[in-house]
Amino acid sequence: MTDLPRRRLHPLSPFLHSIRQLVALVAVISWQGFANLGVARFLGVVVLILIGAVIFSVVTWRFTGYEVTGRELRIYEGTFSRRVRTIPLERLQSVEVVRPFLAQLTGLAELRLEVVGGGKAEAPLAYLTVSEASSLRTHLLELANGPVVRAESEPHGPEPVLYAARDEDLLLSQALTPEVIFLPIAAAFVVVQFELAGSFGFIAIASMVTALIGVLVRPVRRVTRNWRCTLTERESRLHVRRGLTETHSQTVPVQRVQAVTVTWPLIWRPKRWLKATVDIAAQGSQGSDPDDHEATTLLPVATLDEAREVIPWLLPRVAGELAPVDIAALPLSGVPSRAVWLAPLARRVLAAGVTPHVFATVDGLLTRRLRLVPYARIQSVRVQQGPMQRRLGLATVHVDVAGAPPASAPERDLAEAFELARELSLRARLARSA
């Protein structure tokens, strides 16, 4: 039997939701309002808000649940307006077990589902017990992709560790980012401006502190999200565990990885560090900032040797074996010398090439980027020419993949571009039919 009868979420779920809502509502009340109401009235308002939030959450909890019928996951939600959301499991991309700080204190977890064409987590189930969340994740992935390794709570022995982030490297890598490096310079500039204007007071200090906190949010978020990041493997499946204030446990569906991107930021190059991310088919991630989708980051900070060991695991198997792709020895070719008129600084960086298993491109002047696209994931191939490219006999080859930015090989010789497009189309057709 693969069906699961309708179940409710954990009884503590409405109270955890109420706490979050209470914090948000109390934050709306300004300090001026606190001064006008007084301590007693202010506390009374807070208590009324808490009681109302708890009542609303309890009523919502009674009508919220899930069930698995056939190859569908049905999620019931709504209080005044009832809604049943049906998720076909063949569209399921990944299932992630997330434990926010409050959930960790109560021994609960949240289940987040990513589906094809979804812009965000599809109706997250919050909250379940850790064992129930792990069991449900395994069950859903089994129905979607076939048998998977059981949850980490079940005794199977230690999993082989492919990569483990070092805490000191993660901290230093985020200290070596433009936001942090230029922060003292920006702060000093603001202080000097206020001093010269003679208006350096409480408002100026508060504004500067607020701006500094806003700048530091992204590097701090990267640290807390990727803390103790560990990548393990069992039965040809990858598992990612990470997080400080919010822990994540995710099974990476390798068979649905659309592309792999390896980046070398300029500031990291003296340390010989890099970062590796994967694109999984999801409409919401297309054309977006990778920092907004840190769930796809598998190697937050790693060495070249570590990446050479892990990258083959992210690509389709060849006759059941790992694809022999070495990112340090790819057969790439540069662009013609006349491309200097269109890319005077980046001409020596631009490169592209075909390997037996992936299409590879390299671009980026300050932040070097290597993009690998398995042939079976190619949706279409385009050759594009701009006015200046037509004069110089150059063209750009775009390789489109589902739910992710395309891989582009710019400033190629025109004849080479058409030959490359023809070969990529042929390899993609053969890979999909294999």
N, C-alpha and C positions, 0 to 999 in steps of 0.2 A: 504494500500500500504506500503510495506516495502522497496521498491527501493528508492534510492536517485540518482538524475541525476548527471552527472559529474560536479564537482566544482573545482575551482582553490583555492590555498591557499591565505592567506591575502596579499594584495599588498605590505605591508611593509616587507614581508618575505625576498625578495632579498636584501634589505638594511641591515637587521639584519645579514644575512649570509655574506654580504660584510664586515661588521665591524669585524666579527670574522676572516675572511680570511685576512683582512688588518693587524690585530694585529699579526697573525701568520707570515705573510710575513715580517713585519717590524722587528719582533724579530729575523729573520734570518740575517738581516743586522747588522753586528757587530759594536761596537763603533769605531773600527779602520776604517771601511768603512765610518762611519759618519765623522771622522776626515779628510779622504782623499777627500770626496766629498764637504765638506763645508755645511753650513746651507742651502743656497739657493738650491743647487743641491739635497741635501738630501730631502728637502721638495718637490722638483719637482718630485723626484722618488716616494715619498709617494703618491702624488696626482695622478700620472700616474697609480700606482698600484691600488688606490681606484677607479679610473674611470674604469679601466679594470675589476676589481672585480664586480663593480655595473653592467656594461654592460653584463658580463657573467651571473650574477645572474638573471637579468631581462629576458634574453633569456631563461634561464633554467626555470624560473617561468612560462613563457607562456606555456610550455609543461608539467608542473607538476600539477597533480591534483588527485582527487579520485572520486569514485562512488561506490554505493552499488547496486548490482544486485543479486536478489534472496538471497542466503545465502553465497555470496562472496563479499569481499571487493577488489576492483581493484584500484591499485595505479599506476598512469602514471608518469614517470620520464625520464630524459635524455635530452641532448641537441643535440649532434651530433649523438649519438646512442640512439634511443628511446627504452624504455622498459616498459612493462606492467606486473606488479606483481599481481598475484591473490592469495588471502589469504582465504581459506575456513574457515568460521566462526566457524565450529565445532572444529577446531584446536586452537581456540583462548583461551589463558589461562587467561590473564588479560589485561586491558587497563588502562593506567595511564596518567593523566593530569599533565604535568610538566611545571613549569614556571621559566625558567632561569632569571637571573638578568635583562638582556636587555629586555626580554619579559615582565617582570613586569613593566618596565618603560613605555612600549608602550601598555599595556593592552592586551597582547597576551599570548598564551599558546601553548605548544607542546603536541601532542598525541603520546604516545609510546605503541606499541602493542607487547605482548609476546605470542608466539605460541609454540605449541609442536614441539620439534626438532630444535628450533631456538637457535643459540648461543648468540644472542643479540637482541635488540629491532628491530622488523621487520618493516623496512621502516618507520621511525618516520615521522609524518606529522607536519612539522614546517614551518609556524606558522598559527594558527587559532585564532579567537577571543575566549575569555574564554567561552562565552555562546555556541558558535558553537562547541568547543571542548567537553564541558560537554554533550551537546545534542548528538553529534556523539558517544561519549563513551557509553551513556545510550542506544542508538539505537543498537550499535554493541553487547553489552552485552545481550540485549533483544533477538536479533536474535540467539545468541550463547547459552544462558542459560535459556531463558524465561524472564518474566517480572522482571525488577529490579527497585530499588528505583530511583526516578528522581534525577537530578543533585542538588547539594546543593544550587544552586541559586534559585530554585523553592521553594515557601512557603509550607512547610510541618510541621512546628513547630520544636522545638529543638530535636535533636537526642540523645538518651541515651548514655552517655559517659562511656565506659568500662574502659578506661585507658587514662591518660594524663601525659606525662613526665614532671617532674619538672626541670626547667632550671638549678638550682644549683646542683641537683643530676647528671644531664647529664655532666656538666662541671667537677665536682669532679670525676665522674666515669672514664672519659678519662684522668684526671690527675693521677688516680690510675691505670695506664697501664705500662707495662715494658718499652715501648718506652720513656715515660715521666720520670719515676722514675730513670732509669739508664742514662738518658741524661746528667745530671750534672757530673756524674762519668766519662762518656766517654769523655766529653769536657775537664775535668780536666786532664785526662790521655793524651789527645792529646797535651794540652798546655805544660805539663811537658816534653813530648817527644821532642817538638820543642825547648823548652828552653834548654834542655840538649844538643841538637844537635847544638844549636847556630844559627838556621835558622828561627827564628820566625819573619816573616815579613808580607807584604801585601798578598802575595800568600798563606801563611799559614793560615792567618785569613780568607781570602775569601774561601779557601777550607773547613775550619772548619765550617764556617757559612753555606755554601752550603750543607754540610753533615747533619748539625743539622736541617736545613729546610726539607731535605728529610725524616729525621726520624719523624718529627712532622706532616708530611702531612696526615698520616692515622688517628691519633686521631683528628686532626682538621677537616678532612673530615667527620668523624663520628658525630662530634658536629654539623657542618653546615647542614648535611643531616637529622639528627634526631631532630633538634631544634623544640620545641613545638609539638612534636609528639603526636597526639591524635587519639585514636581508638574509633569509634562510631559504633552503630548498629541500623539498621532499617529494618524491615521485614525480619529478619533472615539473613541479609547480613552485612558484616563488611566493614568499610571505614576507610582508613588511610590518615591523612593529616599531613604534616611535611615539614620542610625545612627552612633555613635562607636565603641564597643567591639564592637558587633554590627551589621553593616550589613544593611539590608533592601531588597529590590527587589521591588515588588509591582505587579501589574496589577489595577486596580480594575474589577470587572465592573459597569459602570454600569447595565446592563439588569436587574441583580438587587439594586440598592440599594433598600432598603425605606423608609428615611426619612433625612432630613438634620437634624442638630441644631446650632444655633448658640448659643453661650453667651457672656454678658458678665459675668465675675466682678466683684463690686463694687470690689475693689482695682484692677482693670485699667481701670476706666472713665475715670479722669483721663488715661490714656495712649490711650484710644479703641481698645483692643485687644479681640479676641474669639478664640474657638476654634471650629472646625467639625469635626464628626465625622459618620460615616455608619454606618447599621445595615445589615448584610447578613444575609440569612436564615441563622440558626444558633441552634439551640436553646440552646446554652451561654451566649449573651450575653443572654438575656432576663432582664430585671429585675436586672441586675448593675450594679456600679459601673463607669462608663465608664473610670475610671482603670485598671481591670484589663483593659481591652481597647483599649490604645493603638494596636493595629494598625488600628483604624478611624479614627484621628485623621488628618485630611488637612491641616488648618490648625492647627498647635499654637499659634501666636500670629500674628495677622494684623490688618490694618486693615479698616475697613468697605469701602473701595474694592476691596481685594484680594478680599474675600469676595464682593462683588457680581459680580466677574469670574469667579470659580471656581464658585459655587453652580449656575449654569445648566448647567454641564458634568456635574453629578451627577444631573440629572433626566432623565427620558425625553425623547427627541427628539419634536418636533412636525413632522410632514411632513418629516422628515430634518433639521430645523433645531433649534437650541437653544431650549429653552423660555424665553420672555421673562419670567423671574421676577426681580424686583428686591426684595431683602429689605429695602430701605430705603423702599419705597413699596407695601406690601401693604395691600389693602383689609380691614382688621381692625375689628371692633366690640367695644366693651367689654361689661361686665355691668351689669345694673340696679342702681340705687342701694340697693335693699333687700338686695343681697348683702353689704352692710357688716356684717350680723349674723353672717355665716359667715366672711367674709374681711375683717376690718376694716382690715388693713394692705395686703393684696395686691389689694384690689378695683380699685384704679386701674391695676394692672399686667395683670390677667387680660384676655385678648382672644383672639378667634378669627375666622376668615373663610375663605371659599372664593374661589379664584382660578380662572382657566380651566384650570390645570394641576395645582395642589396644594391640599391642605387645610393651613392654617397655624394654629398656636396659640402663644400667648405666656403664660408664667407665671414664677414665681420672684421673690422680693422682693430678696434679697441678690445672688443669681446669676440674672440674667435669662436666660431660655431661649426660643428660637424653634425650633419643630419643624415641619418640612415633610414631608408625606406625599403622594407621587404617588397619584392616584386608582386607577391600575391595581394598586397594591400593597395596597389596602384589602381585608382579609379579612372583616370584619364591623363593624357599627355598632351601639352599644348606648346606650340612654338609661336612666340610673340616677338614682333619687331616694332620699335619706335622709329620716329623720323631720323634721328641721328644714327641709330643702328642700321637703317637701310643705306645710308650714305657710306657707312664703314663696312658693310657686309657682315654685320653681326646680328645675333638673335639671342633670345632668352628661352630656355626650355623650362616649363613649369610641369611638375608632377603633382597631381591632385590626389589626396587621400581623404578618406571619410572622416568628417568631424575634426579635422586638424589643419593647421596652415600648410600650404603646399611646400614642397622642396623645389628650389629654383636653382638653375645653373645659368647665371647671366653672362652676357658678353661672349658667347661662343661663336666661332666661325659659322656662317650660315649653312654651309654644306655639312659641317660637323653636327650642327644643331638638328637638322632634319634626319641625319643618320642616327644620332643618339635617340631621337624621338621614336624612330622606327624600331630600333633595337629594344627600347624600353617597352613599347607596346607588345612586341613579340614575347619578351621575357615575362611580362605580366600575364599574357594569355596562357603561356605554358605553365606558369606557376599556379594559376587558378585551376587549371585542368588536371594538375598532378594529384 
